[in-house]
Amino acid sequence: MSRNVQYVTDATGQRTAVILPLDEYEELLEDLHVTRAAQETKDDPGRPLNKVLEELRAAGEIDV
């Protein structure tokens, strides 16, 4: 996290909100999304990498 973080405080000096650069906010949202996806799929059965690559090639999604 950068040093560009700012805090909004109330009349007693308690932090009530945070202001951070937009790119850092977007990065946090992406991290949250990835974490949620990992949690939601953690119990899904795994597949061998070569099978996944075969499927992606067959679908034309990769050409490696």
Secondary structure, 3 states (H helix, E strand, C coil): CCCCCEEEECCCCCEEEEECCHHHHHHHHHHHHHHHHHHHHCCCCCCCHHHHHHHHHHCCCCCC
